[in-house]
Amino acid sequence: MAKIRRNEKKEMPALNTSSLPDIIFMLLFFFMTVTSMKEVSYKVRFTVPQATELTKMEKKSLVRYIYVGTPTDEFRKQYGAETRIQLDDAFAEVAEIENYIVNERSAMSESDQGQMTVSIKADANTRMGVIADIKQALRRAYALKINYAASQRTSY
Amino acid sequence: MAKKKVPALNASSMADISFLLLIFFLVTTSMDVSQGLARRLPAPVPPDQKVEDTDINKRNLFVVKINSMNQLLVQGQEMNIKQLREKAKEFIANPNDDPNLPKLYTENIEGLGEVTYTREHVISVQNDVDTQYQAYLDVQNELVAAYNELRNEYAQAKFHKPFVELDEEQQKLVQKVYPQKISEAEPKNYGGNK
């Protein structure tokens, strides 16, 4: 028999949110795994050149970066507008590259040492003289696997 | 004795905590994939050893020069960057057995059979100190593209698959037929008054 409700106030049932943390955790773990936290703050400004025959770098832990470009505005007063090299978090001279690479390599495990790649992230307008100096320094340090960082060319 | 009921844990703030963490990682994430042109540098020359000019037959040598104005000189001819890839491909493969292009060798490679290819060709890239990095990379890119296209064509003809889809063994064979030989000269100063 149908029950007739008159003025009874109908209460909204509480939304069951017990699975909400699970969903959020799932998202959280996704972002945790794709995050690469070790990103240096750039002291030089650069736009990498464009190319088409690009390969992705496989193991990020085996890649060391050399940044080449003009100092950013806050460092311009101190360092001028000439092209500078940045290793990790500091400006460096070409002569320091060799030492840096050797140190970084000896910190790696022995099996990884041969796999080390050096990525040169240089501005497209850099003069080749600077790049050639870096390349010579890398050769002396026996870091022969290199990678010229570039972005995908969309049009000529 | 009556069983004591364990009170339910209040987990309503759990979502808030995980939200907080989520937002932190969202903000700090950089999803960029670093990519670039992979190259290999030659081993260093010991300082006590003199740089020897290895004798390379002229027909086996492909010289690309880039000057300080980013202009190209390919085999003594001025050239546009867009023509370089075709020219390089012709040089590497020498399909018509041209006596001015690298010598062809016919060899029996296990897994491929009789193969005719230019074993001794060398591409030499020379640039000025004032050459722009982008111009240099353009040249490198075109040369790598020439090799990639040739390898792809060969893989397609032999295995009916593009090069990247071949297994490691097959890739090695194709690389043997088209070995990447881009040499970079020791830095010099061309036509500068410095």
HADDOCK unambig.tbl for C-alpha pairs under 7 A between the chains (distance, minus, plus):
assign (segid A and resid 20 and name CA) (segid B and resid 15 and name CA) 6.30 0.50 0.50
assign (segid A and resid 21 and name CA) (segid B and resid 14 and name CA) 6.15 0.50 0.50
assign (segid A and resid 21 and name CA) (segid B and resid 15 and name CA) 4.49 0.50 0.50
assign (segid A and resid 21 and name CA) (segid B and resid 18 and name CA) 6.69 0.50 0.50
assign (segid A and resid 24 and name CA) (segid B and resid 18 and name CA) 6.26 0.50 0.50
assign (segid A and resid 24 and name CA) (segid B and resid 19 and name CA) 6.44 0.50 0.50
assign (segid A and resid 25 and name CA) (segid B and resid 18 and name CA) 6.23 0.50 0.50
assign (segid A and resid 28 and name CA) (segid B and resid 21 and name CA) 6.92 0.50 0.50
assign (segid A and resid 28 and name CA) (segid B and resid 22 and name CA) 4.76 0.50 0.50
assign (segid A and resid 31 and name CA) (segid B and resid 25 and name CA) 6.00 0.50 0.50
assign (segid A and resid 31 and name CA) (segid B and resid 26 and name CA) 6.48 0.50 0.50
assign (segid A and resid 32 and name CA) (segid B and resid 25 and name CA) 6.28 0.50 0.50
assign (segid A and resid 35 and name CA) (segid B and resid 29 and name CA) 4.73 0.50 0.50
assign (segid A and resid 35 and name CA) (segid B and resid 30 and name CA) 6.27 0.50 0.50
assign (segid A and resid 35 and name CA) (segid B and resid 31 and name CA) 6.96 0.50 0.50
assign (segid A and resid 36 and name CA) (segid B and resid 29 and name CA) 6.59 0.50 0.50
assign (segid A and resid 36 and name CA) (segid B and resid 30 and name CA) 6.55 0.50 0.50
assign (segid A and resid 49 and name CA) (segid B and resid 134 and name CA) 5.37 0.50 0.50
assign (segid A and resid 51 and name CA) (segid B and resid 138 and name CA) 6.61 0.50 0.50
assign (segid A and resid 51 and name CA) (segid B and resid 141 and name CA) 6.15 0.50 0.50
assign (segid A and resid 52 and name CA) (segid B and resid 141 and name CA) 6.80 0.50 0.50
assign (segid A and resid 53 and name CA) (segid B and resid 37 and name CA) 6.61 0.50 0.50
assign (segid A and resid 53 and name CA) (segid B and resid 141 and name CA) 6.11 0.50 0.50
assign (segid A and resid 53 and name CA) (segid B and resid 144 and name CA) 6.88 0.50 0.50
assign (segid A and resid 53 and name CA) (segid B and resid 145 and name CA) 6.10 0.50 0.50
assign (segid A and resid 54 and name CA) (segid B and resid 35 and name CA) 6.15 0.50 0.50
assign (segid A and resid 54 and name CA) (segid B and resid 36 and name CA) 4.99 0.50 0.50
assign (segid A and resid 54 and name CA) (segid B and resid 37 and name CA) 5.15 0.50 0.50
assign (segid A and resid 55 and name CA) (segid B and resid 35 and name CA) 5.60 0.50 0.50
assign (segid A and resid 55 and name CA) (segid B and resid 36 and name CA) 5.64 0.50 0.50
assign (segid A and resid 55 and name CA) (segid B and resid 37 and name CA) 6.18 0.50 0.50
assign (segid A and resid 55 and name CA) (segid B and resid 38 and name CA) 6.74 0.50 0.50
assign (segid A and resid 56 and name CA) (segid B and resid 34 and name CA) 6.38 0.50 0.50
assign (segid A and resid 56 and name CA) (segid B and resid 35 and name CA) 4.39 0.50 0.50
assign (segid A and resid 56 and name CA) (segid B and resid 36 and name CA) 6.59 0.50 0.50
assign (segid A and resid 57 and name CA) (segid B and resid 34 and name CA) 6.31 0.50 0.50
assign (segid A and resid 57 and name CA) (segid B and resid 35 and name CA) 5.77 0.50 0.50
assign (segid A and resid 124 and name CA) (segid B and resid 133 and name CA) 5.32 0.50 0.50
assign (segid A and resid 124 and name CA) (segid B and resid 134 and name CA) 4.78 0.50 0.50
assign (segid A and resid 125 and name CA) (segid B and resid 132 and name CA) 5.51 0.50 0.50
assign (segid A and resid 125 and name CA) (segid B and resid 133 and name CA) 5.79 0.50 0.50
assign (segid A and resid 125 and name CA) (segid B and resid 134 and name CA) 6.48 0.50 0.50
assign (segid A and resid 126 and name CA) (segid B and resid 132 and name CA) 5.84 0.50 0.50
assign (segid A and resid 126 and name CA) (segid B and resid 133 and name CA) 5.32 0.50 0.50
assign (segid A and resid 127 and name CA) (segid B and resid 129 and name CA) 6.48 0.50 0.50
assign (segid A and resid 127 and name CA) (segid B and resid 130 and name CA) 5.04 0.50 0.50
assign (segid A and resid 127 and name CA) (segid B and resid 131 and name CA) 5.60 0.50 0.50
assign (segid A and resid 127 and name CA) (segid B and resid 132 and name CA) 4.99 0.50 0.50
assign (segid A and resid 127 and name CA) (segid B and resid 133 and name CA) 5.90 0.50 0.50
assign (segid A and resid 128 and name CA) (segid B and resid 128 and name CA) 6.95 0.50 0.50
assign (segid A and resid 128 and name CA) (segid B and resid 129 and name CA) 5.15 0.50 0.50
assign (segid A and resid 128 and name CA) (segid B and resid 130 and name CA) 5.78 0.50 0.50
assign (segid A and resid 128 and name CA) (segid B and resid 131 and name CA) 5.25 0.50 0.50
assign (segid A and resid 128 and name CA) (segid B and resid 132 and name CA) 5.89 0.50 0.50
assign (segid A and resid 128 and name CA) (segid B and resid 133 and name CA) 5.52 0.50 0.50
assign (segid A and resid 129 and name CA) (segid B and resid 129 and name CA) 4.15 0.50 0.50
assign (segid A and resid 129 and name CA) (segid B and resid 130 and name CA) 6.30 0.50 0.50
assign (segid A and resid 132 and name CA) (segid B and resid 187 and name CA) 6.62 0.50 0.50
assign (segid A and resid 139 and name CA) (segid B and resid 41 and name CA) 6.69 0.50 0.50
assign (segid A and resid 139 and name CA) (segid B and resid 43 and name CA) 6.14 0.50 0.50
assign (segid A and resid 139 and name CA) (segid B and resid 44 and name CA) 5.31 0.50 0.50
assign (segid A and resid 140 and name CA) (segid B and resid 44 and name CA) 5.67 0.50 0.50
assign (segid A and resid 142 and name CA) (segid B and resid 43 and name CA) 6.83 0.50 0.50
assign (segid A and resid 144 and name CA) (segid B and resid 40 and name CA) 5.50 0.50 0.50
assign (segid A and resid 144 and name CA) (segid B and resid 41 and name CA) 4.72 0.50 0.50
assign (segid A and resid 144 and name CA) (segid B and resid 42 and name CA) 6.78 0.50 0.50
assign (segid A and resid 145 and name CA) (segid B and resid 39 and name CA) 6.44 0.50 0.50
assign (segid A and resid 145 and name CA) (segid B and resid 40 and name CA) 4.95 0.50 0.50
assign (segid A and resid 145 and name CA) (segid B and resid 41 and name CA) 6.57 0.50 0.50
assign (segid A and resid 146 and name CA) (segid B and resid 38 and name CA) 6.02 0.50 0.50
assign (segid A and resid 146 and name CA) (segid B and resid 39 and name CA) 5.48 0.50 0.50
assign (segid A and resid 146 and name CA) (segid B and resid 40 and name CA) 5.94 0.50 0.50
assign (segid A and resid 147 and name CA) (segid B and resid 36 and name CA) 5.79 0.50 0.50
assign (segid A and resid 147 and name CA) (segid B and resid 37 and name CA) 5.36 0.50 0.50
assign (segid A and resid 147 and name CA) (segid B and resid 38 and name CA) 4.30 0.50 0.50
assign (segid A and resid 147 and name CA) (segid B and resid 39 and name CA) 5.83 0.50 0.50
assign (segid A and resid 148 and name CA) (segid B and resid 36 and name CA) 5.19 0.50 0.50
assign (segid A and resid 148 and name CA) (segid B and resid 37 and name CA) 4.99 0.50 0.50
assign (segid A and resid 148 and name CA) (segid B and resid 38 and name CA) 6.40 0.50 0.50
assign (segid A and resid 149 and name CA) (segid B and resid 35 and name CA) 5.90 0.50 0.50
assign (segid A and resid 149 and name CA) (segid B and resid 36 and name CA) 4.05 0.50 0.50
assign (segid A and resid 149 and name CA) (segid B and resid 37 and name CA) 6.39 0.50 0.50
assign (segid A and resid 150 and name CA) (segid B and resid 35 and name CA) 6.35 0.50 0.50
assign (segid A and resid 150 and name CA) (segid B and resid 36 and name CA) 4.69 0.50 0.50
assign (segid A and resid 150 and name CA) (segid B and resid 37 and name CA) 6.84 0.50 0.50
